[in-house]
Structures are given as C-alpha cells and as structure tokens.
Amino acid sequence: MRTSRLLLLTVPVVLALSACTGPAPARTGDVAAVQPVGASGTGTAPRAVTAPGGSPTATPPATPGRPTDERTADERTADGSDPADLPGANRPGLPPPVVTNGARTGNKVALTFDADMTDTMLANLASGRVRSYANIKIIDMLQARQVPATFFLTGEWAERYPDVTRRLAADPRFELGNHSYRHQGFTPNCYQLGQVPPAQMTEDVARTFRVIEPFGGRQTRYFRFPGGCYNGAALQALAPLGVTVIQWDVVSGDPFATAAAPIVHAVLSQVKPGSIVVLHVTEANAEYTDEALGPILDGLHARGLQPVTLSELLAP
C-alpha cells in the first residue's frame, strides 16, 4: 500500500495546468498553437508567436546565425556544438514561439514529463520528510517498452539527481528540455510558486541550460514555464536565448492525484493526433503517474496513436 502523500510542495498544479497569458491564468485553449514548428528554427515559413497581448502574430523566418567556429564558448553547448542546430532553436532576439500541439494529421503524440524541484522540495529531501522526487518506475517502463519521451528538467532537479539525469541523457529515445532552475513562476501569482525577479529571468533559464548541457544526449532548446504561466515580459526575457516555449493541450492532472484511474481518463479522454501531454516524474507529489502510465500507453496503442519525442512531433 502506498504511504500517504505529503502535500509539501508549492503548487496545486492539478487544479489548473494552463498558460497564464495575463494577470489571471488562461485556459490552455487560449494559447496560440503553432502547427508545426521546425526542429532547427531555420525554416522559411512565418510562425505564430504569442504577443504580449496574448494574440498570435507573424514573425519573420529565422535566419542562420554565425558559423559554429566563430561562436564563443558561451554560445556553444558543452560538447562544442552550436545551440542553433538543436531542436527548438530559434533566432536569438525574437520573442519565442509558444507551442501547444503539433499537426493534427497523422498519428503522433508527445509524452512530456516535468521534473520539478524547488528550494522547499530540496529541504524536504534533506530533512527526510520526503523520500524521492524522482520516479524511477516511469523511466523503467518507458525504456522497457521502448517509448520515446521528452523530459523537462529544472536545474535543481538535475543537480540533485545527476545519475538519473545521466540515464535519461544516455537513452537515444529521450530528449531533454529546460524547465527553469528552481521552478519559480515567471508571472506574479502563478499559483504558489513565488516569482523569478524579472531582471533574473533570462539568467535563470540560461543557467539551467548550462546545468543540463554537460549531460549530453539529445539536448534541445525547448523551454517550459513553471506552472505554464507566462506573459509578454516573460517571453521577451527569453528572446536572447533562442528557444521555443512548449505548453500542452492534454492535462493529465497527475500532481497530487489520489489514484491512477483519473490520470488515465484525463489523458485518454483528451488526446488526439498532435497532442502534447504533460505528466510529471516527481514521485512524491505525483505518486500515481507510474501506475497510470501503463494503461495510458495501452490506450494510445488501441487508438492507433504513436508516442514520439517533441522534435519528431514538431518536425515539418
């Protein structure tokens, strides 16, 4: 029997995992969907992004940056590659596109797993009040069934679980995204997450890339806002980093769920071709996700839907 869950985290994400495009959280459906986004950000078709007012606008096509051999060390990833070549990379200086789903044709869907970590969560681990925020059973099942997935890591989670992060990076079916450094909100009143000071938003995300990059594997320039909360100022803060913001169109409700069945129902009742499903790999505050994952995978198979990485889902 599972032990009672410790509601010691910071945010009742199960209540509403949707984008905050203004002072109050907006429905997921209010976020501009880009269908599809190219993996490298160098395509020729204009893309939709969410403008500060929350409505989609067209942006010019991205243009190639300076050659790799002309970039400084800070502009490259840890293995010397050019970040502009990674999936999700966009032209630095432009507000990033915000993506909620891929193309509705075909049969591909993306399972994404957030790895949250806050200073409070670290304190819970240090005190022994919480055993783990890394659900290894999820990774075991995905690998046993050879299912691709994308993991959005906070910097503090990767630092706390370096061996698990290395395992994720070593699997060619997994790719790694950025979920901020310590899972603070990028808008005021983003549930109970607190807020990254606006002047520190760019560095918060850049720091997380620096933490994740040395692990290697399938790196990306995908970024997911904690709590899904963002506004025009937050998007502008990310402009120098050349990223793509990833939201979702299927909310699993796994944080603080009291059983697996509601998670399974939430996913399978919403999923469709092109869907991006948000789940969590943080065991102590999403303890039934591993139990729900098997039935979710079976249900996707029964519907003829194929899990793929985000970069495959969003490829032209």
C-alpha positions in Angstrom: 0.0 0.0 0.0 1.3 3.4 -0.8 2.0 5.8 2.0 0.0 9.0 2.4 1.2 11.7 0.1 3.0 14.6 1.6 1.4 17.8 0.3 4.6 19.7 1.0 5.2 21.2 -2.4 4.3 24.6 -3.6 1.6 24.4 -6.1 -1.7 22.6 -6.6 -1.0 22.1 -10.2 -3.7 19.5 -10.6 -6.3 22.3 -10.2 -5.3 24.0 -13.5 -2.2 23.4 -15.6 -2.8 26.1 -18.2 -0.9 29.1 -19.6 -1.1 32.5 -17.8 -1.2 35.0 -20.7 -2.3 37.8 -18.4 -2.8 38.6 -14.7 -5.2 35.6 -14.4 -4.5 32.1 -15.6 -6.0 31.5 -19.1 -7.3 28.2 -20.4 -4.9 26.0 -22.4 -7.0 26.6 -25.4 -6.3 30.3 -25.2 -2.6 29.8 -26.0 -1.5 30.1 -29.6 -0.8 26.7 -31.2 2.0 26.6 -33.8 1.4 23.8 -36.3 4.1 22.7 -36.8 7.4 24.2 -35.7 10.6 23.2 -37.4 13.3 21.5 -35.3 16.0 23.9 -36.1 14.2 27.2 -36.3 15.6 28.0 -39.8 12.6 27.3 -41.9 11.2 29.8 -44.4 7.5 29.9 -43.3 6.4 32.6 -40.8 5.4 31.3 -37.5 2.9 32.3 -34.9 4.0 33.5 -31.5 2.1 34.8 -28.6 2.4 38.6 -28.5 2.4 40.5 -25.2 -1.4 40.9 -25.5 -1.9 37.2 -25.9 -2.8 37.1 -29.6 -0.8 35.3 -32.3 1.3 37.5 -34.6 3.6 36.5 -37.5 7.3 36.7 -37.1 9.9 36.8 -39.8 11.6 33.5 -40.7 14.7 32.7 -38.6 18.0 33.2 -40.3 21.2 31.3 -39.7 23.4 32.6 -37.0 27.2 32.9 -37.2 29.1 29.8 -38.1 29.9 27.5 -35.3 33.6 28.1 -35.5 33.0 31.9 -35.0 30.9 31.4 -31.8 32.4 31.9 -28.4 32.5 29.1 -25.9 29.5 30.6 -24.1 27.5 30.4 -27.3 28.1 26.7 -27.7 26.8 23.6 -25.8 29.2 21.6 -23.6 30.3 19.3 -26.5 31.1 22.3 -28.7 28.0 22.1 -30.9 26.0 25.1 -31.9 22.8 25.6 -29.9 21.3 27.0 -33.1 21.4 23.4 -34.5 19.3 21.9 -31.7 15.6 21.1 -31.9 13.6 24.1 -30.8 16.3 26.6 -31.6 15.1 30.0 -32.9 16.8 33.2 -33.9 18.0 35.0 -30.7 16.5 38.4 -30.2 12.9 37.4 -31.2 10.2 36.5 -28.7 10.0 32.7 -28.8 7.1 30.9 -30.4 4.7 29.2 -28.0 3.6 25.7 -29.0 0.7 23.8 -27.6 0.4 20.9 -30.1 1.7 19.5 -33.3 0.0 18.9 -36.6 -3.5 17.2 -36.2 -2.8 14.9 -39.1 -1.1 11.5 -38.7 -1.0 9.6 -35.5 1.9 11.1 -33.5 1.6 12.4 -29.9 4.3 13.6 -27.5 4.5 12.4 -23.8 6.4 15.1 -21.8 7.5 14.7 -18.2 8.3 17.7 -16.0 11.0 17.2 -13.3 10.1 20.0 -10.8 12.4 21.0 -8.0 12.2 23.9 -5.6 14.3 25.0 -2.6 11.4 23.8 -0.4 11.5 20.4 -2.1 15.2 20.2 -1.5 14.7 21.0 2.1 12.1 18.2 2.3 14.6 15.7 1.0 17.3 16.9 3.3 15.1 16.6 6.4 13.8 13.1 5.4 10.2 14.3 5.2 10.2 13.2 1.5 11.9 10.1 0.1 12.2 11.0 -3.6 11.2 13.4 -6.3 12.5 11.0 -9.0 10.0 8.3 -10.2 12.4 5.7 -11.5 9.4 3.4 -12.3 8.4 5.7 -15.1 11.8 5.6 -16.7 11.9 1.8 -16.3 8.6 1.4 -18.1 9.4 3.8 -20.9 12.7 2.0 -21.5 11.2 -1.5 -21.2 8.5 -0.6 -23.8 10.9 1.5 -25.9 8.7 4.6 -25.7 10.2 7.9 -26.7 9.6 10.9 -24.4 10.8 14.4 -23.6 11.8 15.4 -20.1 11.7 19.0 -18.9 14.3 19.3 -16.2 14.7 22.0 -13.6 18.4 22.8 -12.9 18.0 21.9 -9.2 16.4 18.5 -10.1 19.3 17.7 -12.5 21.8 18.7 -9.8 20.0 16.6 -7.1 19.7 13.6 -9.4 22.8 13.6 -11.6 22.8 9.8 -12.0 19.1 9.8 -13.1 19.8 12.7 -15.5 22.7 10.8 -17.0 20.4 7.8 -17.5 17.9 10.0 -19.3 20.6 11.6 -21.5 22.1 8.2 -22.4 18.8 6.9 -23.9 18.5 7.9 -27.5 14.7 7.8 -27.3 14.7 10.6 -24.7 15.3 14.2 -25.2 15.9 16.9 -22.6 14.2 20.3 -22.2 14.5 23.2 -19.8 12.0 23.8 -17.0 13.8 26.8 -15.3 16.3 26.5 -12.4 14.2 26.3 -9.3 10.6 26.2 -10.6 9.6 29.7 -9.7 6.8 31.5 -11.6 7.6 33.8 -14.4 4.5 35.9 -13.7 3.0 37.3 -10.5 0.5 35.0 -8.7 1.5 31.8 -10.6 -0.3 29.6 -8.1 2.1 29.5 -5.1 5.4 29.3 -6.9 6.7 32.7 -6.0 8.3 34.6 -8.8 11.7 34.9 -10.5 12.7 38.6 -10.4 12.1 39.9 -13.9 15.7 41.0 -14.2 16.9 37.4 -13.5 14.5 35.6 -15.8 17.0 35.3 -18.7 19.8 34.1 -16.5 17.5 31.6 -14.7 16.8 29.8 -18.0 20.4 30.2 -19.3 21.7 28.7 -16.0 19.6 25.7 -16.5 20.9 25.1 -20.0 24.4 25.3 -18.5 23.4 22.7 -15.9 21.8 20.3 -18.4 24.2 20.5 -21.3 27.2 18.6 -19.8 25.0 15.5 -19.5 24.9 15.3 -23.3 22.3 13.1 -25.0 19.5 14.7 -27.1 19.7 18.3 -26.0 17.1 20.8 -27.2 16.2 24.5 -27.0 12.7 23.7 -25.7 11.6 25.6 -22.6 8.5 25.1 -20.4 7.4 27.7 -18.0 6.8 26.5 -14.4 3.0 26.2 -13.9 2.6 27.2 -17.6 2.4 30.8 -16.5 3.8 33.5 -18.8 3.2 37.0 -20.2 4.7 39.3 -22.7 7.5 40.3 -20.4 8.4 36.7 -19.7 8.6 35.9 -23.4 10.7 39.0 -24.0 13.1 37.8 -21.3 13.6 34.6 -23.2 14.3 36.3 -26.5 18.1 36.4 -26.2 18.2 32.6 -25.7 16.7 31.4 -29.0 14.2 29.0 -27.5 10.8 27.5 -28.3 8.2 27.6 -25.5 6.4 24.3 -25.1 2.9 24.3 -23.5 0.4 21.4 -23.9 -3.1 20.5 -24.9 -3.6 17.5 -22.7 -3.5 18.0 -18.9 -3.0 14.7 -17.0 -3.8 16.1 -13.6 -1.2 13.8 -12.1 0.2 16.2 -9.4 -1.5 15.3 -6.1 -3.8 12.8 -7.8 -5.3 10.3 -5.3 -5.4 7.3 -7.7 -4.2 6.3 -11.2 -7.6 5.9 -12.9 -8.4 9.7 -13.1 -5.0 10.3 -14.7 -5.6 7.6 -17.3 -9.1 9.0 -18.0 -7.9 12.6 -18.2 -5.2 11.7 -20.8 -7.2 9.3 -23.0 -10.3 11.4 -23.0 -8.4 14.4 -24.4 -5.6 13.0 -26.5 -5.7 13.3 -30.3 -3.2 13.4 -33.1 -0.6 16.1 -32.5 -1.3 16.3 -28.7 1.4 17.3 -26.2 0.6 15.5 -22.9 2.0 17.0 -19.7 2.9 14.5 -16.9 5.4 14.6 -14.0 8.3 12.4 -13.0 8.4 13.9 -9.4 7.4 10.9 -7.4 6.5 12.4 -4.0 4.0 14.9 -5.5 2.8 12.8 -8.4 3.0 9.3 -6.9 0.4 7.6 -9.2 1.9 8.6 -12.5 3.8 5.3 -12.8 0.6 3.3 -12.2 -1.2 5.3 -14.8 1.5 5.1 -17.5 0.9 1.5 -18.5 -2.8 2.0 -19.1 -2.1 5.3 -20.9 0.4 3.6 -23.3 -2.1 0.7 -23.9 -4.9 3.2 -24.6 -2.7 5.2 -27.0 -1.9 1.9 -28.8 -5.5 0.9 -29.0 -6.3 4.3 -30.6 -3.5 3.9 -33.1 -1.6 6.8 -31.6 2.2 6.7 -31.5 4.3 8.4 -28.8 7.3 10.3 -30.2 9.7 13.0 -29.0 8.7 16.6 -29.3 11.3 17.2 -32.0 9.7 14.5 -34.1 6.1 15.7 -33.4 7.0 19.2 -34.3 9.2 18.5 -37.3 8.0 19.9 -40.7 
